[in-house]
Amino acid sequence: MSDSYNQEAVQEILAIAMTRPSQNDNFSRAQLLEIAEELGISHEDCSLAEQEWERRCKQQTAYQAFDDYRYTKLQQSTAKYLINNTFLLGLDLITDQAITWSLYIIFSWGLVLALNVWRTYQIKGANYEKAFQQWKMKQQVNQSIKSLLDKGLRRLQAME
C-alpha cells in the first residue's frame, strides 16, 4: 500500500468503501457533515452539494414520471390501434368478403403509431427536452388549478 494518493485515487477508494455492505447503510446529516469535515470540505460546500443532489434527485424523479406518462400514453394508443383496426378489418371482411379498404387505414394509422413509438423511446435531445418542459408546465398549471379549487372549496365549507 502506498503512503500517498492523488485526488482521483482517494475518490475511487472512498467510493468503493462507501458501496461495501456495512452494518448501517444510512448516514445522518451530522455524519455526512463529519465525513465532509474530515475530507476538508466546508459545511457550506457540503450544504451546497447536498442541495444540488436534492435538486438532481427531484429532476430525475420528474423525468421518470414523464417517461412513465409517455409509456402509458403509448400503451393506450397501441390498444386503441389494435381494437379499432381489428373492428375495421372484420367489417371489411364482412362487407366485401375480402380485405380491401381497411388496409389503407391500418397502414396509415400504423405509420402514425410507429412515429409515436419512435418519439416515446427517444429520451435524449432537444425534442425530448421540449416535450418534457411542456409536460412539466402542464403539470404545474394543473397543480395550481387544483390548489385554487381546493382553497375555494375550503372557503365555501367554512362559510356554511
Secondary structure, 3 states (H helix, E strand, C coil): CCCCCCHHHHHHHHHHHHHCCCCCCCCCHHHHHHHHHHCCCCHHHHHHHHHHHHHHHHHHHHHHHHHHHHHHHHHHHHHHHHHHHHHHHHHHHHHHCCCCCHHHHHHHHHHHHHHHHHHHHCCCCHHHHHHHHHHHHHHHHHHHHHHHHHHHHHHHHHHC
